[in-house]
Each structure stands twice: as C-alpha cells, then as structure tokens.
Amino acid sequence: MNVLKEELKAYRHVFMVCDRNVEEFARQLGDWPTLAIETSEDLKTIDTVMLICRWLLEQGADRDALVLAVGGGLTTDMAGFAACIYKRGVKFANVPTTLLAMVDAAIGGKTGVNLDSYKNLLGVIRQPEFTAIFPEALLTLPEREMRSGLAEMLKTFIIKNPADAYARTVALFSQPGGTAAIMESEEKKAELSELIQIAAGIKQEIVEKDEFEHGPRRKLNLGHSWGHAIEWWQHTHPCPKPCTHGEAVAIGMVQAARYAENLGITEEDGLARRIEADLKACGLPTALPCPAEELLPAMAKDKKAESGKIRLVLPVRIGKVVVRMEQL
C-alpha cells in the first residue's frame, strides 16, 4: 500500500470511488474524498455512472482530477466510464479487489455499462493511469466470487499457457478446502500470486498489441459469446440462482470447445471433456441453464455480431485459440 501512496503523490486531486463492500479496505489506501457505491449487474447502468459524475461535480473535481476505482470489475467499469466522460475525460486508476478484476476486468482499458440487460453495450476504451494489484485484498472475498475470477484465469491460460499455468491453476483450486486452504498456506498464496501476475501479464501483452480489439484482443472473448447470452437470459427469465459473470464464462468455454470439436479444428483429443472436467474439479458450473436455442436472440445482438454472423473464439488446444465468424 505504501507503493500506491507514493504513486499517487504525482496527482494533485484524487477522488476515490469504491464498492461499499470493500470500503474499509479502500479507506486504508489514503484519506481522499470517497464515494461508496452499491454494485450489481442490475445497477451497472448509465444511472450509476451519472451518480458518480454528479458526485465528482459536487466535490469540485476539475480536469486535473484522478478517479481511483477500488473494487471488482463492476466498480472499475463504472468509475472508469464516469472518468472518461466527466468534463470530456479525466484520469483514472484501478485497485482491483476481486480475482476476476485482477486478472481481467481492471486490465485493458475497457469501461462501460449494460443497456436493457445487454452486457456492456455502452462504454469506451481508454487506458487507466495504472492498475495496482494487492493479493491480500482477496482474503475476505467470498468463495463463489473467487471461483468466478478463477474462470477468467483459466480462460486466459487456455489462450496462452506459459509455464503450464493452466494445469497449475487447476491443481491449486481443485484441492480440498477451497480458497481458505489456499490463503492459509504461504506456499499456496505465493503460487496464487504468481499465477495472478502471469494472467495479468498475458492480458496486458495482448492489449498492448491491439488496444481497440481489431485483432489479437478478440481472443480474450473466449467463452463470452455464450456467457453474455446466459447473463441476458437470466435477466429476462425466472432464474432462482443466476450465474455470476465468471460462472457464465465457464459454461461458455465448454460450449466453445464443443463447437470447435464439431468443426473438427481441435488439436487435442477430448478437449471439451478435459475443459469441462477441469472446471467441475474447480467448483465451476459447466451446463447451460436453458436450451441453447434460447440464447440465440442475445447472441445476435452481441457486440461481436456482424451481418447475421457472430465472431466466436474457439479453443484448438490448451494454449491456443482461433477466432472465426460463424452463422448463427
């Protein structure tokens, strides 16, 4: 945390926006004007972004302001978007407090909100000043949220798999005792920290090559075509226990692997079965919550859809994916 405080000395006016659930942790970072917000997919809307903008105005935030977002991906997405449009753009930085945000959501500059249950249809891409990762923030993270972030970690390692990070991650999270057992062991915590850094580094490397998603960055959408459709379906149909974003992505990765096998493009025998078994071993869901055809309306309106076709990211083997346009 001292490193962050030194980093922030370069900015004259800091305004912190945090998830209410991590307000105590956020206030340890520094004594700045702070807005604690409620976060959920239902609240990930332009209304919440306007609330943040009005608060910045009330606080007297000027063009030299830095908005410091502390929380999960919902917080960094909304606070970042608010910073991008407030007074035509002020600086922002991220302190992710969930595993999902550390390895994915808070890296890469994507900001935005949902529109009428459709994921992230409003937003901009602009890079934060920095993203500061503190693994100790995970100590109070609920088990289910930890697993949700795990899905995005495994997604990253299916795309690129240095140092056999995929198998190491599966082995770490499939052990008895869940997250608590990992956090109680200095050795396991150190391995988790290393894997987080590897995953974050892979995403940053891809983003630096293709900031605006015209090429390699598209690979990061592995599992998301089906995943976003599942999230839409949950908002439009009775669903007693809706999936988290990461859980929906996990299901989407299994669907992508099966689709790739049906096309005959996989290089690893039983790839879909392997991915499904590994996700189950890590406590993640793998089955669709509805018939596949019920997801088609949302997939047709996805950001990745063009002229009746959808851009799908399909695994070829662990460590390699391809992007293909397919007819819905």
TANORCOR-V949163 format. One record per residue. N is the residue number from 1. SS is DSSP state (alpha for helix, beta for strand, coil for the rest). PHI is phi as a letter, one per 30 degrees, with the letter a starting at -180 (none if undefined). OMEGA is omega in degrees with one decimal (none if undefined). Layout:
# TANORCOR-V949163
n=N ss=SS phi=PHI omega=OMEGA
n=N ss=SS phi=PHI omega=OMEGA
This chain:
# TANORCOR-V949163
n=1 ss=coil phi=none omega=177.4
n=2 ss=alpha phi=d omega=177.8
n=3 ss=alpha phi=d omega=178.9
n=4 ss=alpha phi=d omega=-179.3
n=5 ss=alpha phi=d omega=177.0
n=6 ss=alpha phi=d omega=179.1
n=7 ss=alpha phi=e omega=-174.0
n=8 ss=alpha phi=d omega=177.3
n=9 ss=coil phi=d omega=-179.7
n=10 ss=coil phi=d omega=-176.2
n=11 ss=coil phi=c omega=-173.4
n=12 ss=coil phi=d omega=-174.5
n=13 ss=beta phi=b omega=-179.1
n=14 ss=beta phi=c omega=177.6
n=15 ss=beta phi=b omega=-173.3
n=16 ss=beta phi=c omega=173.3
n=17 ss=beta phi=c omega=-176.0
n=18 ss=beta phi=b omega=169.7
n=19 ss=beta phi=d omega=-178.6
n=20 ss=alpha phi=e omega=-178.1
n=21 ss=alpha phi=d omega=-179.0
n=22 ss=alpha phi=b omega=-176.1
n=23 ss=alpha phi=d omega=-179.6
n=24 ss=alpha phi=d omega=177.2
n=25 ss=alpha phi=d omega=-177.0
n=26 ss=alpha phi=e omega=-176.4
n=27 ss=alpha phi=d omega=174.7
n=28 ss=coil phi=d omega=-176.5
n=29 ss=coil phi=d omega=-178.9
n=30 ss=coil phi=l omega=-177.2
n=31 ss=coil phi=c omega=178.9
n=32 ss=coil phi=b omega=171.5
n=33 ss=beta phi=e omega=-171.2
n=34 ss=beta phi=b omega=173.0
n=35 ss=beta phi=c omega=175.8
n=36 ss=beta phi=c omega=-175.5
n=37 ss=beta phi=c omega=170.7
n=38 ss=coil phi=d omega=-179.1
n=39 ss=coil phi=b omega=172.4
n=40 ss=coil phi=a omega=177.2
n=41 ss=coil phi=d omega=178.7
n=42 ss=coil phi=d omega=-179.4
n=43 ss=coil phi=c omega=178.5
n=44 ss=coil phi=d omega=-173.4
n=45 ss=coil phi=b omega=177.9
n=46 ss=alpha phi=d omega=178.4
n=47 ss=alpha phi=d omega=178.3
n=48 ss=alpha phi=d omega=176.9
n=49 ss=alpha phi=d omega=177.9
n=50 ss=alpha phi=d omega=176.4
n=51 ss=alpha phi=d omega=179.5
n=52 ss=alpha phi=d omega=-180.0
n=53 ss=alpha phi=d omega=179.2
n=54 ss=alpha phi=d omega=178.2
n=55 ss=alpha phi=d omega=177.5
n=56 ss=alpha phi=e omega=179.1
n=57 ss=alpha phi=d omega=179.7
n=58 ss=alpha phi=d omega=-179.5
n=59 ss=coil phi=d omega=-179.5
n=60 ss=coil phi=i omega=179.7
n=61 ss=coil phi=d omega=-178.5
n=62 ss=coil phi=c omega=-176.5
n=63 ss=coil phi=d omega=179.5
n=64 ss=coil phi=c omega=-178.7
n=65 ss=beta phi=d omega=169.1
n=66 ss=beta phi=b omega=175.5
n=67 ss=beta phi=c omega=-179.8
n=68 ss=beta phi=c omega=-178.3
n=69 ss=beta phi=c omega=-178.8
n=70 ss=beta phi=b omega=-178.6
n=71 ss=beta phi=l omega=178.3
n=72 ss=coil phi=d omega=-176.7
n=73 ss=alpha phi=d omega=177.4
n=74 ss=alpha phi=d omega=-179.4
n=75 ss=alpha phi=d omega=-178.0
n=76 ss=alpha phi=d omega=177.6
n=77 ss=alpha phi=d omega=-174.5
n=78 ss=alpha phi=d omega=179.4
n=79 ss=alpha phi=d omega=177.2
n=80 ss=alpha phi=d omega=178.6
n=81 ss=alpha phi=d omega=177.8
n=82 ss=alpha phi=e omega=179.1
n=83 ss=alpha phi=d omega=-177.8
n=84 ss=alpha phi=d omega=-176.5
n=85 ss=alpha phi=c omega=-179.9
n=86 ss=alpha phi=d omega=-178.3
n=87 ss=alpha phi=h omega=179.4
n=88 ss=alpha phi=i omega=171.8
n=89 ss=coil phi=j omega=170.7
n=90 ss=coil phi=b omega=-177.7
n=91 ss=beta phi=d omega=173.5
n=92 ss=beta phi=b omega=177.7
n=93 ss=beta phi=b omega=-174.4
n=94 ss=beta phi=b omega=167.6
n=95 ss=beta phi=b omega=-177.8
n=96 ss=beta phi=d omega=-178.6
n=97 ss=coil phi=c omega=174.5
n=98 ss=coil phi=c omega=178.9
n=99 ss=alpha phi=d omega=179.9
n=100 ss=alpha phi=e omega=-179.8
n=101 ss=alpha phi=d omega=-178.1
n=102 ss=alpha phi=d omega=-175.3
n=103 ss=alpha phi=c omega=-174.1
n=104 ss=alpha phi=b omega=-165.0
n=105 ss=alpha phi=d omega=-175.7
n=106 ss=coil phi=d omega=-178.0
n=107 ss=coil phi=c omega=172.8
n=108 ss=coil phi=j omega=172.7
n=109 ss=coil phi=i omega=177.3
n=110 ss=beta phi=d omega=175.7
n=111 ss=beta phi=b omega=176.6
n=112 ss=beta phi=l omega=-177.4
n=113 ss=beta phi=b omega=178.5
n=114 ss=beta phi=d omega=175.6
n=115 ss=beta phi=b omega=177.9
n=116 ss=coil phi=h omega=176.7
n=117 ss=coil phi=i omega=176.3
n=118 ss=beta phi=c omega=-169.0
n=119 ss=beta phi=d omega=165.9
n=120 ss=beta phi=h omega=179.9
n=121 ss=beta phi=d omega=177.5
n=122 ss=beta phi=c omega=179.1
n=123 ss=beta phi=l omega=177.9
n=124 ss=beta phi=b omega=173.2
n=125 ss=beta phi=c omega=175.3
n=126 ss=coil phi=a omega=-172.2
n=127 ss=coil phi=d omega=173.7
n=128 ss=coil phi=d omega=174.4
n=129 ss=coil phi=e omega=177.0
n=130 ss=coil phi=a omega=171.7
n=131 ss=beta phi=b omega=-178.0
n=132 ss=coil phi=c omega=-176.8
n=133 ss=coil phi=c omega=176.3
n=134 ss=coil phi=b omega=-178.3
n=135 ss=alpha phi=e omega=-179.7
n=136 ss=alpha phi=d omega=177.1
n=137 ss=alpha phi=d omega=-178.9
n=138 ss=alpha phi=d omega=-172.7
n=139 ss=alpha phi=e omega=-178.0
n=140 ss=alpha phi=c omega=-177.3
n=141 ss=coil phi=d omega=177.8
n=142 ss=coil phi=e omega=-177.1
n=143 ss=alpha phi=e omega=-176.1
n=144 ss=alpha phi=d omega=178.6
n=145 ss=alpha phi=d omega=177.0
n=146 ss=alpha phi=d omega=179.6
n=147 ss=alpha phi=d omega=178.0
n=148 ss=alpha phi=d omega=176.1
n=149 ss=alpha phi=d omega=177.6
n=150 ss=alpha phi=e omega=179.6
n=151 ss=alpha phi=e omega=179.3
n=152 ss=alpha phi=d omega=174.6
n=153 ss=alpha phi=d omega=-179.8
n=154 ss=alpha phi=d omega=175.4
n=155 ss=alpha phi=e omega=-179.5
n=156 ss=alpha phi=d omega=-177.3
n=157 ss=alpha phi=d omega=170.1
n=158 ss=alpha phi=d omega=178.1
n=159 ss=alpha phi=d omega=179.3
n=160 ss=coil phi=b omega=-168.1
n=161 ss=coil phi=b omega=179.1
n=162 ss=alpha phi=d omega=176.0
n=163 ss=alpha phi=h omega=179.3
n=164 ss=alpha phi=h omega=-175.4
n=165 ss=alpha phi=d omega=-179.5
n=166 ss=alpha phi=d omega=-178.6
n=167 ss=alpha phi=d omega=178.5
n=168 ss=alpha phi=d omega=179.7
n=169 ss=alpha phi=d omega=177.6
n=170 ss=alpha phi=d omega=-179.2
n=171 ss=alpha phi=d omega=-178.3
n=172 ss=alpha phi=d omega=-173.2
n=173 ss=alpha phi=c omega=178.6
n=174 ss=coil phi=c omega=178.2
n=175 ss=coil phi=d omega=177.3
n=176 ss=coil phi=d omega=175.3
n=177 ss=coil phi=j omega=176.0
n=178 ss=alpha phi=i omega=-176.4
n=179 ss=alpha phi=d omega=-178.1
n=180 ss=alpha phi=e omega=180.0
n=181 ss=alpha phi=d omega=178.1
n=182 ss=alpha phi=d omega=-174.3
n=183 ss=alpha phi=d omega=178.8
n=184 ss=coil phi=d omega=-178.1
n=185 ss=coil phi=c omega=179.9
n=186 ss=alpha phi=d omega=179.8
n=187 ss=alpha phi=d omega=-179.3
n=188 ss=alpha phi=d omega=176.5
n=189 ss=alpha phi=d omega=179.5
n=190 ss=alpha phi=d omega=178.3
n=191 ss=alpha phi=d omega=177.3
n=192 ss=alpha phi=d omega=179.2
n=193 ss=alpha phi=e omega=178.1
n=194 ss=alpha phi=d omega=-179.1
n=195 ss=alpha phi=d omega=176.0
n=196 ss=alpha phi=d omega=-179.3
n=197 ss=alpha phi=d omega=178.3
n=198 ss=alpha phi=d omega=-179.2
n=199 ss=alpha phi=d omega=179.0
n=200 ss=alpha phi=d omega=179.2
n=201 ss=alpha phi=d omega=177.9
n=202 ss=alpha phi=d omega=-179.7
n=203 ss=alpha phi=d omega=-179.6
n=204 ss=alpha phi=d omega=178.9
n=205 ss=alpha phi=d omega=179.5
n=206 ss=alpha phi=d omega=-178.7
n=207 ss=alpha phi=d omega=-179.7
n=208 ss=alpha phi=d omega=178.0
n=209 ss=alpha phi=d omega=-170.8
n=210 ss=coil phi=a omega=-173.5
n=211 ss=coil phi=d omega=-171.6
n=212 ss=coil phi=c omega=169.6
n=213 ss=coil phi=i omega=174.8
n=214 ss=coil phi=c omega=-176.2
n=215 ss=coil phi=a omega=-173.3
n=216 ss=alpha phi=e omega=-177.5
n=217 ss=alpha phi=d omega=179.1
n=218 ss=alpha phi=e omega=-179.7
n=219 ss=alpha phi=d omega=-178.7
n=220 ss=alpha phi=d omega=178.4
n=221 ss=alpha phi=d omega=177.0
n=222 ss=coil phi=e omega=179.0
n=223 ss=coil phi=i omega=-172.2
n=224 ss=alpha phi=d omega=178.5
n=225 ss=alpha phi=d omega=175.7
n=226 ss=alpha phi=d omega=-177.1
n=227 ss=alpha phi=d omega=178.7
n=228 ss=alpha phi=d omega=178.3
n=229 ss=alpha phi=d omega=177.0
n=230 ss=alpha phi=d omega=179.4
n=231 ss=alpha phi=d omega=175.1
n=232 ss=alpha phi=d omega=-177.6
n=233 ss=alpha phi=e omega=-179.6
n=234 ss=alpha phi=d omega=179.7
n=235 ss=alpha phi=d omega=-175.3
n=236 ss=alpha phi=c omega=179.7
n=237 ss=coil phi=b omega=175.8
n=238 ss=coil phi=e omega=-176.5
n=239 ss=coil phi=b omega=-173.9
n=240 ss=coil phi=d omega=179.9
n=241 ss=coil phi=b omega=-176.7
n=242 ss=coil phi=d omega=176.8
n=243 ss=coil phi=d omega=165.9
n=244 ss=coil phi=d omega=178.9
n=245 ss=alpha phi=e omega=-178.6
n=246 ss=alpha phi=d omega=177.8
n=247 ss=alpha phi=d omega=178.2
n=248 ss=alpha phi=d omega=177.5
n=249 ss=alpha phi=d omega=178.1
n=250 ss=alpha phi=e omega=177.5
n=251 ss=alpha phi=d omega=179.6
n=252 ss=alpha phi=d omega=178.7
n=253 ss=alpha phi=d omega=176.8
n=254 ss=alpha phi=d omega=178.7
n=255 ss=alpha phi=d omega=179.2
n=256 ss=alpha phi=d omega=179.6
n=257 ss=alpha phi=d omega=177.7
n=258 ss=alpha phi=d omega=178.6
n=259 ss=alpha phi=d omega=179.4
n=260 ss=alpha phi=d omega=177.9
n=261 ss=alpha phi=d omega=178.8
n=262 ss=alpha phi=d omega=177.1
n=263 ss=alpha phi=d omega=-179.6
n=264 ss=coil phi=i omega=-175.7
n=265 ss=coil phi=c omega=-179.1
n=266 ss=coil phi=d omega=180.0
n=267 ss=coil phi=c omega=-177.1
n=268 ss=coil phi=b omega=-179.7
n=269 ss=coil phi=d omega=177.3
n=270 ss=coil phi=i omega=-176.6
n=271 ss=alpha phi=e omega=-179.1
n=272 ss=alpha phi=d omega=178.5
n=273 ss=alpha phi=d omega=180.0
n=274 ss=alpha phi=d omega=-179.1
n=275 ss=alpha phi=d omega=179.4
n=276 ss=alpha phi=d omega=-179.2
n=277 ss=alpha phi=d omega=-179.5
n=278 ss=alpha phi=d omega=179.0
n=279 ss=alpha phi=d omega=177.4
n=280 ss=alpha phi=d omega=179.9
n=281 ss=alpha phi=d omega=179.2
n=282 ss=coil phi=c omega=176.4
n=283 ss=coil phi=i omega=-179.5
n=284 ss=coil phi=c omega=177.5
n=285 ss=coil phi=d omega=-178.6
n=286 ss=coil phi=b omega=-175.3
n=287 ss=coil phi=c omega=176.4
n=288 ss=coil phi=d omega=179.0
n=289 ss=coil phi=d omega=-175.9
n=290 ss=coil phi=a omega=173.8
n=291 ss=coil phi=e omega=-174.5
n=292 ss=alpha phi=e omega=-176.9
n=293 ss=alpha phi=d omega=179.3
n=294 ss=alpha phi=d omega=179.0
n=295 ss=alpha phi=d omega=-173.8
n=296 ss=alpha phi=d omega=179.7
n=297 ss=alpha phi=e omega=179.4
n=298 ss=alpha phi=d omega=179.6
n=299 ss=alpha phi=d omega=179.6
n=300 ss=alpha phi=d omega=-179.5
n=301 ss=coil phi=c omega=180.0
n=302 ss=coil phi=d omega=178.5
n=303 ss=coil phi=e omega=-175.3
n=304 ss=coil phi=c omega=-179.3
n=305 ss=beta phi=d omega=179.4
n=306 ss=beta phi=b omega=173.8
n=307 ss=coil phi=h omega=177.1
n=308 ss=coil phi=i omega=177.4
n=309 ss=beta phi=c omega=179.0
n=310 ss=beta phi=b omega=178.3
n=311 ss=beta phi=d omega=-177.9
n=312 ss=beta phi=c omega=173.4
n=313 ss=beta phi=c omega=-171.5
n=314 ss=beta phi=b omega=178.8
n=315 ss=beta phi=d omega=176.4
n=316 ss=beta phi=c omega=173.2
n=317 ss=beta phi=a omega=176.3
n=318 ss=coil phi=d omega=-178.3
n=319 ss=coil phi=j omega=-179.3
n=320 ss=beta phi=a omega=174.9
n=321 ss=beta phi=b omega=174.3
n=322 ss=beta phi=b omega=177.8
n=323 ss=beta phi=c omega=-178.2
n=324 ss=beta phi=b omega=172.1
n=325 ss=beta phi=d omega=-177.7
n=326 ss=beta phi=b omega=177.6
n=327 ss=beta phi=d omega=179.4
n=328 ss=coil phi=d omega=none
